Amino acid sequence: MVAQQRSKISVIGTGYLGATHAACMAELGFEVLGLDVDPAKIDALAAGRVPFYEPGLEEVLVRNLENGRLRFTTDYREAAEFADVHFICVGTPQRSDSNAADLSYVDSAIDSLAPLLTRPTVVIGKSTVPVGTAAVAAARLAALAPAGDAVELGWSPEFLREGFGVEDTLRPNRIVIGTTSPRVEEVMREVSASQIEQGIPFLVTDLQTAELVKVSANAFLATKISFINAMAEVSEAAGADVIKLAKALSYDDRIGGKFLGPGLGFGGGCLPKDIRAFMARADELGVEPALSFLREVDAINQRRRARTIDIARGLIGGSFAGRTVAVLGAAFKPNSDDIRDSPALDVAATIASLGGVVTVYDPEALEKARRAHPELGYAHSMLEAVRDAEVVLLLTEWAEFRDADPDELSKVVRECRIVDGRNALDPEHWRARGWIYRALGRP
Ligand SMILES: NC(=O)c1ccc[n+]([C@@H]2O[C@H](COP(=O)([O-])OP(=O)(O)OC[C@H]3O[C@@H](n4cnc5c(N)ncnc54)[C@H](O)[C@@H]3O)[C@@H](O)[C@H]2O)c1
């Protein structure tokens, strides 16, 4: 009986964030309707197939399709009739002509939904947006909806990590809701009840603060990664070892060891575009100097890609022209098939553009990589990728690569040379097995 009185939920935009959110809300006992404008995505989800790689998500999806709590549609009218609360989870990529966020998908979701809202409804944004977006969206909703002011908007940024999406959605480290409306807060408390019961912090802020929590968290994480990568640059110049440096820093619990791993740097569908959009927004707000350090964070990150390419080029005598290169990794990080702004693929494509004959292997991201970069060669296993390679680059730290056996690889490569772009391997072990081993920030 209790379940029937609960709010019915729609999730608008069923990509990495929305598909995970929809399945997990159903797992928590809610009736959920997922909506996307991409019919192929909706067909796949409705058939129990997750159209991307996210460990554990398919089981949750299938279980909740089978118990009838979860359905999918492309029809906004159906979503408007069904749900009392709508979560907006559409993409906010970087604009092609500037650093700013492209908000056209958010606008389009609001414009499609609002005219269909004839009864009191709560809309909660989860997409990552520039500060100020939610206030504009709230006004737009109220102006376009037949129910007018009875349609209220809050913003609850999402902090899930790809690869841990299910766990992070069911047990987030905090829930933030930006709203000044008691009803929006009440609905958010209802949909978060099981997490609040577990003691997960639930913070209510104004709209602007909630928007800022997300982008400032990502700015901090990007800064931490680029900080240690800047130390890697200095270490290389000074003959120091950044791995030992990072370890020594990590014992200071004010610093901590997480996100302090030197290497090829960050990529993906969030950090790069979020720090750029944050800078663009600061500029609009007249506080550009406050975030000018993020320009350096971005530049340090890009330099790691160039440095990785330089090290590999140096190992094969100064030119990639006609040389065989194996690239291990295409996803922007392990346990994901997301190739958006992937450092690994960027390096692979640049080496190919410099004349290298590049073969890429990734345990999950091959199909997406092939579609984005048809000019590269692809292999279906690590051993196939490294066959006849004159240099091997490890660029995404999948466990399979971490655990690679240097002796096994020696048998098939042309030359035993490896660039460990993620500081994932034990240099002593590889050198002892006859490999020339190079990494970022190490002697
Ligand atoms: N991926 C993550 O790990 C993550 C984590 C936290 C926050 N976010 C944020 O969540 C948002 C979505 O990211 P994502 O990675 O899921 O992107 P995505 O590209 O995987 O998914 C976006 C989905 O929205 C759909 N869409 C676009 N316009 C639509 C419309 N008008 N109506 C309905 N559906 C529409 C697209 O077809 C797509 O399926 C972004 O703002 C992102 O920054 C993502």
The ligand as an ORCA input file, in Angstrom:
! r2SCAN-3c Opt
* xyz 0 1
  N      28.401     10.495    -16.751
  C      28.647     10.778    -15.488
  O      29.381     10.078    -14.805
  C      28.025     11.979    -14.830
  C      28.203     12.178    -13.460
  C      27.644     13.300    -12.857
  C      26.963     14.222    -13.629
  N      26.836     14.034    -14.973
  C      26.117     15.026    -15.747
  O      24.891     14.442    -16.156
  C      24.477     14.949    -17.418
  C      24.279     13.814    -18.393
  O      25.522     13.182    -18.587
  P      25.637     11.748    -19.271
  O      27.035     11.317    -19.078
  O      24.533     10.872    -18.786
  O      25.377     12.137    -20.795
  P      24.867     11.192    -21.985
  O      25.236     11.893    -23.235
  O      25.325      9.797    -21.755
  O      23.278     11.191    -21.823
  C      22.447     12.270    -22.130
  C      21.149     11.720    -22.701
  O      20.197     12.768    -22.841
  C      19.425     12.491    -23.999
  N      18.734     13.716    -24.430
  C      19.255     14.808    -25.068
  N      18.300     15.723    -25.271
  C      17.147     15.218    -24.746
  C      15.816     15.725    -24.615
  N      15.486     16.923    -25.062
  N      14.903     14.939    -24.014
  C      15.234     13.722    -23.554
  N      16.467     13.184    -23.636
  C      17.430     13.940    -24.200
  C      20.438     11.964    -24.983
  O      19.829     11.253    -26.043
  C      21.290     11.081    -24.078
  O      20.822      9.750    -24.032
  C      25.584     15.944    -17.835
  O      25.208     17.219    -17.405
  C      26.777     15.455    -17.041
  O      27.723     16.471    -16.824
  C      27.333     12.925    -15.592
*
